[in-house]
Every structure is written in structure tokens, then in C-alpha cells.
């Protein structure tokens, strides 16, 4: 009955609102500039009065999802300025004006043109105004009102996810919270019951339940029923219904997959009560024997296992560990096995989880089993009574001397005989040998401690009946020292003494060395030899610390009288038998300063002071090489340096004037003068090359054939010599590629035969002028004139 009264009250309230909101009244005066102060005039001079608005409500309510064919009526807008004479027109503006909402401009009736959805838009803000139809002026200010959309239950509840995943520990108590699921309803939760949701479970009974108002899913059964080992996954369907779960409400659903997480509620269990393994007695320490498997229904860390040996006969002989991947126990050998001593072992093995849950201790936490290990007999190689041997023998011991012996035996019950041998890879020089039967090691060669103080060999022991069964042992042989080396001078055998040395001055410290290695260390004794003690120039003092000091005995060691002294020194050791040797120390006489610093020594340099070291020689050699490189580079740069030109400016070129002041042979010197060569001196250096700007004379003017004048007169015979001379010179000029340029003039003078004046020159002889035959000029003149015409020049030059 209470729900019925609730619905009735809502219905009456809604109908009252619709009745009141059916009309909105407007009161006021026309004009856009309405004043609220009395006494002010309007536009036409009429006094204005404050008018009270005539509306009764400022909201309309409209139900969503209208399905009618006609426009839905919203309400009526009316102004008290309207005298219903057709002079008032109603204007609508705002949200959806003209499209969603329309108004009858004459009557003020307001309609909606389409079905509205509250979930899309819940309110619309509109403005209405009454205006004069003729003038278009507002009769009163614009009025705003709101149209609210009433909700209807047109949206079903929806869950954010279609499928949820959840977990809960197994063996949880009833009522343990698992997950909360909440649905959403787009309807108005402030109006009615359209958005009031109630949750229920449609699948998942009897394991889970859901709270109707909150959507929290909880376990419904006790710990014994919620066991992961029996069932791990569950699927639960949750429904959400609006209208408070009443009939007619809309429903939405979702799926929740719930998994039970594991807890350590199960102890590990052995599959078998007794495990049997066999192992060979030759198994090495750490070798696995077998695997022991146990099972645990739990998973992850709750299924991890620890195996231990808790009792039995071989707790110290065997060990067991856990394979972290397979969670199996691995039984391994901890100590060497011996079939002859013990043939089998019984062990008690325990397994448990390393992480325990105190809630389930009563269910048990561990399990035990028995493991029997049988040792199998194998044919084992001989075993030495030691892991290694250390032996000693004196050097120079005769061949065949026994050093020591090794011993090995067959550990098997049958005790096969053993045969010994030496691994020759460890004794390539064949210094030792071993007796095959008793293992005695003896010398094959004499040893020298100074060559090698230790010898490391390997002895092999093999079964006589089965040679493949072998074992080896290292033998370290130390060679003991025997005093068989005499001491001798240690290092420097040369020293010097100053020519101005004083008596009793120390000049050198003598040291000795001995290849032997006595137990108590070396003890050297130093004395002068007999030949050095007769009229000695020096004295020797034993410092009692394996060194001796050499002193001057007199003053004034002249370099000219004797440049060097030989001092024989006897060195003896303190061992038995005592050995000694004589070493000669060379003392050179050197010129020294007053302070005793050596300035100059004899011609033979001292190895310790005057000699040059290897580093000094290398440095000197590098300096010489660097100097040679510098000289070579300087010569190359000097050769590449250009010579200064003879003529720097073209204006400095002078005429090529050739002057001859000598007689005979001077004419040939005219070949050397070349204006081009003077301008370019580098051309003169290349004497073997022909100038490129000069063509050979024979190319332009090949020489004409020589004509011989018949000797019909004495004059012709005299002129024939001149002609032959000129022709010879012309041919030489024409065929010489290094001749002067074509515009140069070469002149030739001829002495003639039988000069009366007996002069070397015929230029000034008057008698010779009448006797000369100048016919040859008529032959060579045209050629010289043609050359002059080709190269230019004045007429006087051409005539010349």
C-alpha cells in the first residue's frame, strides 16, 4: 500500500504543476526603455507608471520520449498588454527556438516539434517577448523562462566492463569480500526510481553472494568447501535492476571470473616409501647417484621442497640437494666409496616445505622415506700411499745412487701386483729411473745443482694383470748443494789510481761470487797472491763481510813509467772442502785533479769509467745522421734556388755589339752572343737544346752548291782560297743549330797569302786592295741583302 500512496502523491503533484504552468502572463507597458520610476514620460509624452509583471511561474515541464504524431503542447504565453485585437505578436528566442520549440505569434501557444531525450539535454533556456505588430516595438522587456524535461525510465543499467577478473585465497571464511561491481544508469536519479539499482546474483550459487545495494561479491561457503585443489575457477553472473528492483524495471548484467589463489595447506608426500640406488665404488665425490621425487598439490612457492638426510648409516658419506626447477631431491656422493670396506648404506630422507602456513600446521608439514644405496665393486687402479713425494739427493752423486722409493697397491680384494715406471714426458733428459718391482728411484746421470736445483717427475703405477688400470703420483726431487765451485771476482776487473794518489788511499772495493749455495751462506776470504806480495804497490784488507778493500801503498804513480798495474787476488770460500781461485785486478794510472776526480787515463779506456755505454753510442749515431740529413736538405734547397736574371727590365737590353780586337780565329766567337740568351739566362744552362724560336738555317735557305772557279789565272788561284774559306764558314753557320739569330751579322776576314808587310792582318795593306778578287761578294751579296730585307733595318744597314 505504501508504494501506491507514493505514486499517487507524485501524480497529484505533477498534475498541479502542469495546471499552474499552462499559461504565463505578461504585464507591462510597451517600449524597450521601460522605467521603473513613476513620473517619467514615455516616447509620446504619456506619464509612465511602474507595472508589475503578470507571470505566475517561470518554468515549463515537458516529458521526454513523446511518441505522438502532433506537436506536443507545452504551454501558453500571454501578456496583459494583449487586448486580443491582433495588435500583439509573440516572439520566441533561445535554445531550440524555431526548430525544437515553436510559438504561435498570435495566440502565444508554445509547442515542441520532436521527441526530446533528457539524457541528451535536460533543460532548455528560452526568451519570449510581446511586440507591436505594426511598429515592431516591444511592449515590455524580454522575459526568460526554462523548459525542463521530465525523466522516464528509458535506460537500463550498464556495467563498465562486460567481464571482471577477481581472486580470493582458498580456504577463506564465509563472507570474505572478493570484488565490488557497480552499474551505471543514465536516467535521473533525483526523480523517481528510474536510476535506483538493486544487485542480484543469477549464476554462482552457492559459492558466492552479492550485496543488493552495494554490489560487493562475497564468499558464501566455509573454508573446507573453498579448496583450490578441488576447484580453482568459478564464473559468477551479476545482474543490476533499476526501479528499485520492482517489476517493470530494466536489467543489466556482467560476468565475474573468480579464481582461488593457493595457500600452503598441503605438505609434500613421497611417491614411494623405499627408494633403491646403485653406485660404483669408483664414483667421484659430488657424482649424482639418483633422484628422489615427491609431490605437493600446492603451486608456486607453496610447492617448493627441502630434502634432508635425517638418519641412517651414511649421513657423512652421502648428501642430498634440491633441484630448484623440478623440485626433486638429488642424492650424491659426499666421500669416496670403498666396496671392500662397506657394500651398502641405508638412509632416511625427509621432505618438507621451506615456507609454512601456521593455519594448516595441523594438516602436516613433512614426509619421510628410506633410501638404500648399494656399492658396486669395480676394478680400481693402484693407489699410492701418498698424494705426492719429496726426495733429496746430493749433486755429483754417482750414477745408480738410490734417491728414495714410492709405494702403491691394488685396492681390490684380489690385490693384483703393481709395476712402476717413469713418465718420460716429465723426464726428457732421462736423469732418473725407477725399479719396476719395488718403486725405488735411482740416478741415470750425474746431477748438477747449479744447472737445476729441482726436478719434477711423475711415477706411474699399473696393475700387472691389467695394465690399463694405472695411476700416477708427482715426485719432487731436490738436488742438495756440494762445494764444487771456487769463488771468483764478482764484477769489475778494472779500476784506476790517480797519479797524485797518497799512501793508504782506498781505490777499490773487491767483491766475489760463488755458484754454490751453502746452508749457512757464503764466507769469502781475500788475500794477495804471492807474486803480488813481493814489492807490492798496493795493499789488500779483508773487510770480513765478503768484500775486500784495495789501498795504495806509496805515493806518486807515474803514468810515463808504468800505465797499469796487475794485482793478483786470491779468493777462498769457507766451506768443506775449501776451494780458492786467483783473480787479476787491473789498476790503470790516470791523471786526476786535486780532489781525486779522474781527468785523463791511459790509451786503453777503463771499462767502468771511460767506456761509452750503448745508449751514448746510439745518441752519437743519431746526431751524426741528423747532421747528414741537414746537409743534404741544405744542398737540395740551394740547388732549387733560382738564379737572378742577368737583365731584369726589358729597357736594360743593349744592342748585341760584338767587338773583335784579336786577329785570327776570333770570328768564331760571335756564336756565343744571343740577345734572347741574355734576356733568359736559363736558356744558357741548357746548351744542348736548340732554341724553339729559331729555325735551323738550312730549313729556310739551304746552302747552294759550291762552285769551283777554274784556275786559269794566278788571281783566280789566289781568290780560290778566300772563296773556299768563306764557303766553309757559311756552311758551318748554316748547319750549326746554336748559331746566332738570323738578324745577327757575322764577318770573316782573310789574311791572304804572301803579304809584303808580313802583317797578321790585311786590312790596311794597299797593295792587297788591288789584288783582291771580290767576285765572291757578287755571289753572296744578294743572300745577305735578302736577310736584311726580311728582318728590317735601314738601307745603310742592308747595304752593309
HELIX and SHEET records of a PDB file:
HELIX    1   1 UNK A    2  UNK A   20  1                                  19    
HELIX    2   2 UNK A  243  UNK A  245  5                                   3    
HELIX    3   3 UNK A  300  UNK A  303  5                                   4    
HELIX    4   4 UNK A  358  UNK A  363  5                                   6    
HELIX    5   5 UNK A  530  UNK A  533  1                                   4    
HELIX    6   6 UNK A  614  UNK A  640  1                                  27    
HELIX    7   7 UNK A  650  UNK A  652  5                                   3    
HELIX    8   8 UNK A  666  UNK A  672  5                                   7    
HELIX    9   9 UNK A  675  UNK A  679  1                                   5    
HELIX   10  10 UNK A  681  UNK A  685  1                                   5    
HELIX   11  11 UNK A  697  UNK A  700  1                                   4    
HELIX   12  12 UNK A  714  UNK A  735  1                                  22    
HELIX   13  13 UNK A  766  UNK A  771  1                                   6    
HELIX   14  14 UNK A  775  UNK A  791  1                                  17    
HELIX   15  15 UNK A  795  UNK A  799  1                                   5    
SHEET    1   A 4 UNK A  23  UNK A  26  0                                        
SHEET    2   A 4 UNK A  72  UNK A  79  1                                        
SHEET    3   A 4 UNK A 109  UNK A 112 -1                                        
SHEET    4   A 4 UNK A 101  UNK A 103 -1                                        
SHEET    1   B 4 UNK A  59  UNK A  63  0                                        
SHEET    2   B 4 UNK A 143  UNK A 150  1                                        
SHEET    3   B 4 UNK A 123  UNK A 132 -1                                        
SHEET    4   B 4 UNK A  88  UNK A  94 -1                                        
SHEET    1   C 2 UNK A 158  UNK A 159  0                                        
SHEET    2   C 2 UNK A 183  UNK A 184 -1                                        
SHEET    1   D 4 UNK A 163  UNK A 169  0                                        
SHEET    2   D 4 UNK A 251  UNK A 261  1                                        
SHEET    3   D 4 UNK A 233  UNK A 241 -1                                        
SHEET    4   D 4 UNK A 198  UNK A 203 -1                                        
SHEET    1   E 3 UNK A 177  UNK A 180  0                                        
SHEET    2   E 3 UNK A 216  UNK A 219 -1                                        
SHEET    3   E 3 UNK A 208  UNK A 210 -1                                        
SHEET    1   F 4 UNK A 269  UNK A 270  0                                        
SHEET    2   F 4 UNK A 288  UNK A 295 -1                                        
SHEET    3   F 4 UNK A 328  UNK A 333 -1                                        
SHEET    4   F 4 UNK A 318  UNK A 322 -1                                        
SHEET    1   G 4 UNK A 274  UNK A 280  0                                        
SHEET    2   G 4 UNK A 366  UNK A 376  1                                        
SHEET    3   G 4 UNK A 344  UNK A 352 -1                                        
SHEET    4   G 4 UNK A 306  UNK A 312 -1                                        
SHEET    1   H 2 UNK A 382  UNK A 384  0                                        
SHEET    2   H 2 UNK A 408  UNK A 410 -1                                        
SHEET    1   I 4 UNK A 388  UNK A 394  0                                        
SHEET    2   I 4 UNK A 470  UNK A 480  1                                        
SHEET    3   I 4 UNK A 454  UNK A 463 -1                                        
SHEET    4   I 4 UNK A 418  UNK A 422 -1                                        
SHEET    1   J 3 UNK A 402  UNK A 405  0                                        
SHEET    2   J 3 UNK A 440  UNK A 443 -1                                        
SHEET    3   J 3 UNK A 432  UNK A 434 -1                                        
SHEET    1   K 4 UNK A 488  UNK A 489  0                                        
SHEET    2   K 4 UNK A 506  UNK A 513 -1                                        
SHEET    3   K 4 UNK A 547  UNK A 552 -1                                        
SHEET    4   K 4 UNK A 538  UNK A 542 -1                                        
SHEET    1   L 4 UNK A 494  UNK A 498  0                                        
SHEET    2   L 4 UNK A 580  UNK A 592  1                                        
SHEET    3   L 4 UNK A 564  UNK A 573 -1                                        
SHEET    4   L 4 UNK A 524  UNK A 528 -1                                        
SHEET    1   M 3 UNK A 494  UNK A 498  0                                        
SHEET    2   M 3 UNK A 580  UNK A 592  1                                        
SHEET    3   M 3 UNK A 598  UNK A 600 -1                                        
END                                                                             
